[in-house]
Amino acid sequence: MRLPPALENKLWQELTTLECNKTMPYVTSVERIGYQRGHLEGREIGREEGREEGREEGRHVEAFALVQKLLRRRFGSLPPEVEERIVPLPLERIEALGEALLDFTAVTDLDAWLRRH
């Protein structure tokens, strides 16, 4: 229920003097609108952050899959422990590995690159 502004101001002044106001505060229409706007903005910010995290994770998964495919094509199957060392690399490192693997001639080159990075 919304009150006319004059009545709301008078009621607010009276409520601030009551002891019960400390345990059950009165929310003005302005506060309610502010809360609703803040809630909506917060939800939208959260959605956008979630979308960005999802996109970043997708880029990481795709980069890993491509590097994994290229390494398998060059060297055949890789030992699981080698793949396990690649998975936690940040996206930038996986992309760098994708470029560096063009110069690898043996799995030992990959192992040396992983030790350096």
C-alpha positions as CSV (number, residue, x, y, z in Angstrom):
1,M,0.0,0.0,0.0
2,R,1.4,3.4,-0.9
3,L,0.7,6.5,1.1
4,P,0.5,10.0,-0.1
5,P,3.9,11.7,0.5
6,A,2.7,14.0,3.2
7,L,1.1,11.2,5.2
8,E,4.1,9.0,4.6
9,N,6.5,11.7,6.0
10,K,4.3,12.2,9.1
11,L,4.1,8.5,9.7
12,W,7.9,8.2,9.3
13,Q,8.5,10.9,11.8
14,E,6.2,9.2,14.3
15,L,7.7,5.8,13.7
16,T,11.2,7.0,14.3
17,T,10.3,7.9,17.8
18,L,8.7,4.5,18.6
19,E,10.8,1.7,20.2
20,C,9.4,-0.9,18.0
21,N,11.0,0.8,15.0
22,K,14.3,-0.8,15.9
23,T,13.0,-4.3,15.4
24,M,10.5,-3.7,12.6
25,P,11.6,-0.8,10.4
26,Y,9.2,0.9,8.1
27,V,10.2,0.9,4.5
28,T,9.3,4.0,2.5
29,S,8.2,3.8,-1.1
30,V,11.5,5.4,-2.1
31,E,13.5,2.8,-0.2
32,R,11.3,0.1,-1.7
33,I,11.9,1.4,-5.3
34,G,15.7,1.7,-4.5
35,Y,15.7,-1.9,-3.2
36,Q,13.9,-3.2,-6.3
37,R,16.2,-1.3,-8.7
38,G,19.3,-2.5,-6.9
39,H,18.0,-6.0,-6.8
40,L,17.3,-6.0,-10.6
41,E,20.7,-4.4,-11.4
42,G,22.5,-6.9,-9.2
43,R,20.7,-9.8,-10.9
44,E,21.7,-8.4,-14.3
45,I,25.3,-7.9,-13.3
46,G,25.4,-11.5,-11.9
47,R,24.0,-12.8,-15.2
48,E,26.5,-11.0,-17.3
49,E,29.4,-12.2,-15.0
50,G,28.1,-15.7,-15.4
51,R,27.9,-15.4,-19.1
52,E,31.5,-14.1,-19.3
53,E,32.7,-16.9,-17.1
54,G,30.9,-19.4,-19.3
55,R,32.4,-17.9,-22.5
56,E,35.9,-18.0,-20.9
57,E,35.5,-21.6,-19.8
58,G,34.3,-22.5,-23.3
59,R,37.3,-20.8,-24.9
60,H,39.6,-22.8,-22.6
61,V,37.9,-26.1,-23.3
62,E,38.1,-25.5,-27.1
63,A,41.7,-24.4,-27.0
64,F,42.6,-27.5,-25.0
65,A,40.7,-29.8,-27.4
66,L,42.5,-28.3,-30.4
67,V,46.0,-28.5,-28.9
68,Q,45.2,-32.1,-27.7
69,K,44.1,-33.0,-31.2
70,L,47.2,-31.5,-32.8
71,L,49.6,-33.1,-30.3
72,R,48.0,-36.5,-30.9
73,R,48.3,-36.0,-34.7
74,R,51.9,-35.2,-34.4
75,F,53.0,-37.7,-31.7
76,G,50.2,-40.3,-31.5
77,S,48.6,-41.0,-28.1
78,L,50.0,-38.9,-25.2
79,P,50.6,-40.3,-21.7
80,P,47.7,-39.3,-19.4
81,E,50.1,-37.4,-17.1
82,V,51.2,-35.2,-20.0
83,E,47.6,-34.2,-20.7
84,E,47.0,-33.7,-17.0
85,R,49.8,-31.1,-17.0
86,I,48.2,-29.2,-19.9
87,V,44.6,-29.0,-18.6
88,P,45.2,-26.6,-15.7
89,L,47.2,-24.2,-17.9
90,P,45.5,-20.8,-18.4
91,L,44.1,-20.1,-21.8
92,E,47.0,-17.9,-22.8
93,R,49.5,-20.7,-22.1
94,I,47.4,-23.2,-24.0
95,E,47.3,-20.9,-27.0
96,A,51.1,-20.4,-26.7
97,L,51.5,-24.2,-26.6
98,G,49.4,-24.4,-29.8
99,E,51.9,-22.2,-31.5
100,A,55.0,-23.8,-30.0
101,L,54.0,-27.4,-30.9
102,L,54.6,-26.5,-34.5
103,D,58.3,-26.6,-33.7
104,F,58.2,-29.8,-31.6
105,T,59.9,-32.9,-33.2
106,A,59.5,-35.2,-30.2
107,V,57.4,-35.6,-27.1
108,T,60.5,-34.6,-25.1
109,D,60.1,-31.1,-26.7
110,L,56.6,-31.0,-25.3
111,D,57.8,-32.1,-21.9
112,A,60.6,-29.5,-21.9
113,W,58.0,-26.8,-22.8
114,L,55.7,-27.8,-20.0
115,R,58.5,-27.7,-17.5
116,R,59.4,-24.2,-18.6
117,H,55.8,-22.9,-18.5
